[in-house]
């Protein structure tokens, strides 16, 4: 039997399994200064590198598809998980924001731990800081051997997802104040070549690793196309799921029925196929119209920035806020752009 997903209201979405927005801004035109557009590298979106398990995973993962080979070896702490990847997404986001603003970047970043937790929709309790440290340990300990192409180069190499990390605390036994992360050359090369894609911030509200993984694959392969189709067997392989195919198929059907993925709808087709369609294609109302002069003013406020990406993020906030009627959409958009300028100064 085939299922198709249908738009849900906010209450239905949360009841279906979304995490709550733990750090609401109150006004969707105002962004916190650390809230850069979430970015993900395309190589790990395409291929399974992270464990979907929420328990320590000590398996050696192997994957081969269309000439790409990946072997992922855990440390004694286990494989890096898809939730650990939030750290890398935050790092990539900060680097891309700096590059778009014309600032120099390096593979070593010093970040506020609190900002990282808030931007990835995590609690800021003492236990959350402890789990953050465990995530750093898994990211540094997980070793990858692959011939993945990043930055237009195919190189067979072995590396950790991060080279090193360091935590600074206010005082002995106190909460971490800052973390210093050194990314691998492989991941930094992806950033420099801009081999990244923007994610919905609602990605961080997805509870289940498989939901996040399917969203990644949809974002990578469907993008803004009218649709993307893939066999359930190939999707099972690309997802990295350790579940039997029949169980994976059942989880997909539950995901289709819940309809909580940001940006995309899923539909089961005959022949054990899955169809992915962007939600925006199904939306009759394109949203507030902006004058060309407004976009030019925005470019002047944010020289070097991707104004269309900023506009897309503003429209995403507008849609998630119930698509309210705006009396002065151009003024509202420029007010949103002003927050970008403050963050980058």
C-alpha positions as CSV (number, residue, x, y, z in Angstrom):
1,X,0.0,0.0,0.0
2,X,1.4,3.4,-0.9
3,X,1.3,6.4,1.4
4,X,1.7,10.1,0.6
5,X,2.5,12.8,3.1
6,X,0.3,15.9,3.7
7,X,1.1,19.2,5.4
8,X,0.5,19.3,9.1
9,X,-0.1,22.1,11.6
10,X,2.5,23.0,14.2
11,X,0.8,21.0,17.0
12,X,0.6,17.9,14.8
13,X,4.3,18.3,13.9
14,X,5.5,18.5,17.5
15,X,3.1,15.6,18.5
16,X,4.6,13.5,15.6
17,X,8.0,13.7,17.2
18,X,9.7,17.1,16.6
19,X,11.9,18.5,19.4
20,X,10.6,21.8,20.8
21,X,12.3,25.0,19.8
22,X,14.4,25.3,23.0
23,X,15.7,28.8,22.2
24,X,12.9,30.8,20.5
25,X,13.9,34.3,19.4
26,X,10.5,35.8,19.9
27,X,10.6,37.7,16.6
28,X,11.4,35.9,13.4
29,X,13.0,39.0,11.9
30,X,15.6,39.0,14.7
31,X,18.5,36.6,14.6
32,X,21.1,36.1,17.4
33,X,24.5,37.1,16.4
34,X,25.9,33.6,16.3
35,X,23.0,32.2,14.3
36,X,24.7,31.7,10.9
37,X,22.9,29.7,8.2
38,X,23.4,26.0,8.9
39,X,25.7,24.5,6.3
40,X,26.6,20.8,5.7
41,X,29.4,19.4,3.5
42,X,28.1,17.5,0.4
43,X,30.4,14.5,0.7
44,X,29.0,13.3,4.1
45,X,25.5,14.2,3.0
46,X,25.9,11.9,0.0
47,X,27.7,9.0,1.7
48,X,27.1,7.3,5.1
49,X,29.9,8.3,7.5
50,X,28.1,8.8,10.8
51,X,26.4,6.1,12.9
52,X,22.6,6.3,13.2
53,X,22.8,4.6,16.6
54,X,22.1,6.5,19.8
55,X,24.2,3.9,21.8
56,X,27.9,3.3,21.6
57,X,28.6,1.8,18.2
58,X,31.8,-0.2,17.9
59,X,31.2,-1.6,14.4
60,X,33.6,-1.0,11.5
61,X,31.4,0.5,8.7
62,X,32.1,-0.2,5.1
63,X,30.4,1.4,2.1
64,X,30.9,1.1,-1.6
65,X,28.8,2.7,-4.3
66,X,29.5,4.0,-7.8
67,X,33.3,3.9,-7.3
68,X,33.3,5.5,-3.9
69,X,34.6,3.5,-1.0
70,X,34.4,4.4,2.6
71,X,35.6,2.6,5.7
72,X,34.8,4.1,9.1
73,X,36.6,2.8,12.1
74,X,35.5,3.7,15.7
75,X,37.7,4.4,18.7
76,X,37.0,2.7,22.0
77,X,34.4,5.5,22.6
78,X,32.5,4.4,19.5
79,X,31.7,5.8,16.1
80,X,30.8,9.5,15.7
81,X,27.0,9.8,15.5
82,X,24.7,11.9,13.3
83,X,24.0,14.0,16.4
84,X,27.7,14.6,16.9
85,X,27.7,15.9,13.3
86,X,25.9,19.0,14.7
87,X,29.3,20.3,15.8
88,X,30.7,20.1,12.3
89,X,27.6,21.7,10.8
90,X,28.0,24.6,13.3
91,X,31.7,24.9,12.4
92,X,31.1,24.8,8.7
93,X,28.3,27.4,9.1
94,X,30.7,29.8,11.0
95,X,33.4,29.4,8.4
96,X,31.1,30.0,5.5
97,X,29.6,33.1,7.1
98,X,33.1,34.5,7.6
99,X,34.1,33.7,4.0
100,X,30.9,35.4,2.7
101,X,31.8,38.4,4.8
102,X,35.3,38.5,3.3
103,X,37.2,37.5,6.4
104,X,40.1,35.1,6.5
105,X,39.4,31.6,7.8
106,X,41.5,28.7,9.1
107,X,40.7,25.1,10.0
108,X,41.1,26.0,13.7
109,X,38.0,27.7,15.2
110,X,37.4,29.0,18.7
111,X,33.8,28.9,19.6
112,X,31.6,29.7,22.6
113,X,30.2,26.4,23.9
114,X,26.9,28.1,24.8
115,X,26.5,29.4,21.2
116,X,27.1,26.0,19.8
117,X,24.4,24.4,22.0
118,X,21.8,27.1,21.3
119,X,22.4,27.2,17.6
120,X,21.9,23.4,17.3
121,X,18.7,23.5,19.5
122,X,20.3,21.7,22.5
123,X,19.7,22.3,26.2
124,X,22.3,24.3,28.1
125,X,22.3,22.2,31.2
126,X,25.4,20.7,32.8
127,X,24.6,17.3,31.3
128,X,24.5,18.9,27.8
129,X,28.0,20.2,28.3
130,X,29.1,16.8,29.3
131,X,27.6,15.2,26.2
132,X,29.3,17.9,24.1
133,X,32.7,16.7,25.4
134,X,31.8,13.1,24.6
135,X,30.8,14.1,21.1
136,X,34.3,15.8,20.6
137,X,35.9,12.6,21.7
138,X,34.0,10.5,19.2
139,X,34.6,12.9,16.4
140,X,38.3,12.9,17.0
141,X,38.5,9.2,17.5
142,X,36.5,8.1,14.5
143,X,38.9,7.3,11.6
144,X,37.8,7.4,7.9
145,X,39.5,5.9,5.0
146,X,38.0,7.0,1.6
147,X,38.5,8.1,-1.9
148,X,35.8,10.8,-1.6
149,X,36.2,13.8,-3.8
150,X,36.2,17.2,-2.0
151,X,37.2,20.5,-3.6
152,X,37.4,18.9,-7.0
153,X,40.2,16.4,-6.0
154,X,39.9,12.7,-5.5
155,X,42.4,11.6,-2.8
156,X,42.5,8.2,-1.0
157,X,43.4,9.0,2.6
158,X,42.7,8.3,6.2
159,X,41.8,11.0,8.7
160,X,39.7,11.9,11.7
161,X,36.7,14.2,11.3
162,X,38.5,16.7,13.6
163,X,42.2,16.8,14.3
164,X,42.1,18.0,17.8
165,X,39.9,19.8,20.3
166,X,40.4,21.8,23.5
167,X,38.0,23.0,26.2
168,X,38.5,26.1,28.3
169,X,36.6,26.5,31.6
170,X,36.0,29.5,33.7
171,X,37.4,27.7,36.7
172,X,38.3,24.2,37.9
173,X,35.1,22.1,37.7
174,X,33.1,25.0,36.1
175,X,31.2,24.8,32.8
176,X,33.2,25.0,29.6
177,X,33.4,28.6,28.4
178,X,35.0,28.0,24.9
179,X,36.0,25.2,22.7
180,X,38.8,25.2,20.1
181,X,38.3,22.8,17.2
182,X,40.7,21.9,14.5
183,X,39.0,20.5,11.5
184,X,40.6,17.8,9.2
185,X,42.2,19.0,6.0
186,X,39.6,17.0,4.1
187,X,36.7,18.8,5.7
188,X,38.3,22.2,5.5
189,X,39.0,21.7,1.8
190,X,35.3,21.1,1.3
191,X,34.6,24.5,3.0
192,X,37.2,26.4,0.9
193,X,35.7,25.0,-2.3
194,X,32.2,25.8,-1.0
195,X,31.2,22.1,-1.5
196,X,28.4,22.7,1.1
197,X,24.6,23.1,1.1
198,X,22.3,25.2,3.3
199,X,20.1,23.2,5.7
200,X,16.8,24.2,7.3
201,X,17.2,25.2,10.9
202,X,14.4,22.8,11.6
203,X,16.9,20.0,10.9
204,X,18.0,20.4,14.6
205,X,14.4,19.7,15.7
206,X,14.3,16.2,14.2
207,X,14.5,13.6,17.0
208,X,15.5,10.5,15.2
209,X,18.8,9.9,13.4
210,X,17.1,8.3,10.4
211,X,14.9,11.4,9.9
212,X,18.0,13.6,9.8
213,X,19.7,11.2,7.4
214,X,16.8,11.1,5.0
215,X,16.5,14.9,5.1
216,X,20.3,15.1,4.3
217,X,19.8,12.8,1.3
218,X,16.7,14.7,0.1
219,X,18.5,18.0,0.4
220,X,21.6,16.7,-1.5
221,X,19.8,14.9,-4.3
222,X,16.4,16.7,-4.7
223,X,17.4,20.2,-3.9
224,X,15.0,22.5,-5.8
225,X,14.2,19.9,-8.5
226,X,10.5,19.1,-9.0
227,X,11.1,15.6,-7.6
228,X,13.7,12.9,-6.9
229,X,13.0,9.2,-7.0
230,X,15.2,6.4,-5.5
231,X,14.6,2.7,-4.8
232,X,14.2,1.8,-1.1
233,X,17.0,-0.7,-1.5
234,X,19.5,2.0,-2.6
235,X,18.2,4.5,0.0
236,X,18.7,1.8,2.7
237,X,22.4,1.5,1.5
238,X,23.0,5.2,1.3
239,X,21.4,6.0,4.6
240,X,23.9,3.8,6.5
241,X,21.0,2.1,8.4
242,X,21.9,-1.1,10.2
243,X,18.3,-2.3,10.3
244,X,17.1,-5.1,8.0
245,X,15.5,-3.9,4.8
246,X,12.0,-4.8,6.0
247,X,12.4,-2.8,9.2
248,X,13.9,0.1,7.3
249,X,10.9,0.1,5.0
250,X,8.5,0.1,8.0
251,X,10.4,3.1,9.5
252,X,10.2,4.9,6.1
253,X,6.4,4.4,6.1
254,X,6.1,5.7,9.6
255,X,8.1,8.8,8.6
256,X,5.9,9.3,5.5
257,X,2.8,9.2,7.7
258,X,4.2,11.6,10.3
259,X,5.3,14.1,7.6
260,X,7.8,16.0,9.7
261,X,10.7,16.5,7.4
262,X,11.6,20.2,6.8
263,X,11.3,21.3,3.2
264,X,10.4,18.0,1.6
265,X,7.5,15.5,1.4
266,X,7.9,11.8,0.9
267,X,5.7,9.4,-1.0
268,X,5.9,5.7,-1.5
269,X,5.6,4.5,-5.1
270,X,4.9,1.1,-6.7
271,X,8.0,-1.0,-7.3
272,X,9.5,-0.3,-3.9
273,X,10.4,3.3,-4.8
274,X,10.4,6.5,-2.9
275,X,9.5,9.9,-4.3
276,X,10.8,13.2,-2.7
277,X,9.3,16.5,-3.6
278,X,10.1,20.0,-2.2
279,X,7.2,21.5,-0.3
280,X,7.7,24.9,-1.9
281,X,6.7,23.3,-5.3
282,X,3.3,22.5,-3.7
283,X,2.8,25.9,-2.2
284,X,0.6,28.2,-4.2
285,X,1.5,31.4,-2.2
286,X,5.1,32.3,-3.1
287,X,5.3,34.7,-0.1
288,X,5.9,38.4,0.1
289,X,7.1,40.1,-3.1
290,X,10.3,42.1,-2.8
291,X,11.3,44.9,-5.1
292,X,14.6,44.6,-7.1
293,X,15.7,47.8,-5.4
294,X,15.3,46.1,-2.0
295,X,17.7,43.3,-3.0
296,X,20.2,45.9,-4.2
297,X,20.0,47.7,-0.8
298,X,20.5,44.3,0.9
299,X,23.7,43.7,-1.2
300,X,25.0,47.1,-0.2
301,X,24.4,46.2,3.5
302,X,26.0,42.8,3.2
303,X,28.8,43.0,0.6
304,X,30.0,39.6,-0.4
305,X,27.0,37.8,1.1
306,X,24.7,35.4,-0.8
307,X,21.6,37.7,-0.7
308,X,19.4,35.0,-2.2
309,X,20.4,32.6,0.6
310,X,19.5,35.3,3.1
311,X,16.2,36.0,1.3
312,X,15.5,32.2,1.4
313,X,16.1,32.1,5.2
314,X,13.9,35.2,5.7
315,X,11.1,33.5,3.8
316,X,11.6,30.3,5.8
317,X,11.1,32.3,9.0
318,X,8.0,33.9,7.6
319,X,6.5,30.5,6.5
320,X,7.3,28.9,9.9
321,X,5.6,31.8,11.7
322,X,2.3,31.0,10.0
323,X,2.8,33.1,6.8
324,X,1.5,36.3,8.4
325,X,0.4,39.2,6.2
326,X,3.1,41.9,6.0
327,X,2.2,45.5,5.5
328,X,5.8,46.4,4.5
329,X,7.6,43.3,3.3
330,X,10.6,45.3,1.9
331,X,11.1,47.1,5.2
332,X,10.7,43.8,7.1
333,X,13.3,42.1,4.9
334,X,15.9,44.9,5.3
335,X,15.4,44.8,9.0
336,X,16.2,41.1,8.9
337,X,19.3,41.9,6.7
338,X,20.4,44.4,9.3
339,X,20.7,41.6,11.9
340,X,23.1,39.8,9.5
341,X,25.2,42.9,9.3
342,X,25.4,43.2,13.1
343,X,26.5,39.5,13.4
344,X,29.3,39.9,10.9
345,X,30.8,43.1,12.4
